[in-house]
Amino acid sequence: LKDSGKVIGYIVLYHRFPDERTFWIAVLAINTDYQGKKFGQESVLGLVKEIKRLQFYSRIGLTAGIKNWPALRFWINNGFNTIINFKGDKIYSEKTFADLWLAHNL
């Protein structure tokens, strides 16, 4: 938070993953007390602006679990609406998983 300097979240980033022209968001975590208050959106918009400024990357990518509806909704609403890959188990169950690799094309 700008006023207090309190850390309410963190982000983990990779340059050039899974290819040379992709900037990858590995983790974006916001403290649950601060979710739904636009802090995540503000962080993503700022990151997209900075990555565009570099004029090197063609897209920003990330992985979202198909069962994680809030995360999918968040990322799609923030411009990550291109599916670049799908990985997961062949059969659905509570113990299986599937992920979408989403991209925000720059």
Buried (B, 14 or more C-beta within 10 A) or exposed (E): EEEEEEEBBEBEBEEEEEEEEBBBBEEBEBEEEBBEEEBBBEBBEEBBEEBEEEEEBEBBBBBBEBBBEEBBEBBEEBBBEEEBEEEBEEEEEEEEEEBBBBBBEB
